[in-house]
Each structure stands twice: as C-alpha cells, then as structure tokens.
Amino acid sequence: MTAVSEQSTGPAEGAVSVQVRYFAGARAAAGVPEETVLLARPAGAAPTVSDAIAAALNQHDEKLAKVMPACSFLLDGVAVRDRGTLIPADATLDVLPPFAGG
C-alpha cells in the first residue's frame, strides 16, 4: 500500500482515510496531536495497520521512527495485536508509547 495525498476536493478515489492520533512521547516525536493519513487501495485491497504506520512514518522524520517500534496501537478503541489487521474506511488509529507510572 502507498500513501496518497488529499486533494482539495477530498480523498483520492479508492483511498481509505485513517485518523492517526498520537499520545505522550509519540505526540512529541510527531509534532502534531493527530493527522489524517490516506492509504491507496490498489485493486480494491484493504489497507492494514502496518500500511497506516508506514504512511505515518513517511510524513515525519526520524524522531517518530525511533518511538514507533515501542508503541502499541488501538484501532477504533480496540487493541491491535496483529499489524496485518485490516483498516476500515474512516477508522481511528491511536499510537500509544509505553507509559511510565507508579
């Protein structure tokens, strides 16, 4: 899958829009609290969580690339155990770095 850019008229035809929200250290590394990532759907194939992560990384520098491997993810509020999980249109992917606490 490849990322596609959003046009002034909206998402490219056949693209899946994913809202990516960053928390804590991931937010600091990304420099934004959230963003929309558009994923191409060649031949109607559904994009995966892995595709969304790759597209998000392509939009940022190495700071996010250093944080992302340690992160866990929620897709529409459900923990992602398999990054091959298919992403439905207009989904929300939360990027959660490890949290410290006591």
C-alpha positions in Angstrom: 0.0 0.0 0.0 1.1 3.5 -0.6 0.0 6.8 1.0 -1.9 9.2 -1.2 -2.2 12.9 -0.8 -5.6 14.5 0.0 -6.8 16.8 -2.8 -8.8 20.0 -2.2 -11.8 18.1 -3.4 -11.3 15.3 -0.8 -9.7 11.9 -0.6 -8.5 10.3 -3.8 -11.0 7.8 -5.2 -10.5 4.4 -3.7 -8.4 5.7 -0.8 -9.0 4.9 2.8 -8.9 7.8 5.2 -7.4 7.0 8.7 -7.2 9.5 11.5 -4.0 8.9 13.4 -3.8 10.2 17.0 -0.5 10.4 18.8 -0.2 10.3 22.6 2.6 11.3 25.0 6.1 10.7 23.6 4.7 9.8 20.2 2.9 13.2 20.1 6.1 15.0 20.9 8.0 13.0 18.2 5.4 13.6 15.6 5.0 17.2 16.4 1.2 17.0 16.0 -1.5 15.6 18.2 -3.3 14.0 15.2 -3.4 13.8 11.4 -5.2 12.2 8.6 -3.4 9.6 6.5 -4.8 8.5 3.2 -4.0 5.0 2.0 -4.3 3.8 -1.6 -6.4 0.7 -2.3 -4.9 -0.8 -5.4 -7.3 -3.3 -7.0 -9.7 -2.8 -4.1 -7.3 -4.3 -1.5 -7.9 -3.2 2.1 -5.1 -1.5 3.8 -3.6 -2.8 7.1 -2.5 -1.3 10.3 1.1 -1.8 9.1 0.3 0.2 6.0 -1.0 3.1 8.1 2.1 3.0 10.3 4.3 3.1 7.3 2.4 6.0 5.8 2.5 8.0 9.1 6.3 7.4 9.3 6.7 8.7 5.7 5.2 12.0 6.8 7.7 12.5 9.7 11.4 12.5 10.5 13.5 10.0 12.4 12.1 11.2 15.8 8.9 9.3 15.2 10.7 6.4 13.6 12.6 5.9 16.9 9.5 6.0 19.0 7.1 3.9 16.8 8.7 0.4 17.4 7.9 0.6 21.1 4.4 1.8 20.6 1.1 -0.1 20.9 -1.9 0.7 18.8 -5.7 0.9 19.2 -7.9 0.7 16.1 -11.2 2.3 16.8 -10.6 1.7 20.5 -9.6 -2.0 20.2 -6.0 -3.1 20.9 -4.2 -4.2 17.8 -2.3 -7.5 18.3 -1.7 -8.2 14.6 -0.4 -5.3 12.4 -1.9 -7.2 9.4 -5.4 -6.2 10.8 -7.5 -4.6 8.0 -8.4 -1.0 8.4 -12.0 0.1 7.5 -12.6 3.5 6.0 -12.7 6.4 8.4 -11.0 4.5 11.1 -9.0 6.0 14.0 -5.6 4.6 14.9 -4.2 5.6 18.3 -0.4 5.5 18.7 0.5 4.8 22.4 4.1 4.8 23.5 5.0 2.9 26.7 3.8 4.8 29.7 5.7 5.2 33.0 3.8 5.4 36.2 3.5 4.2 39.7 
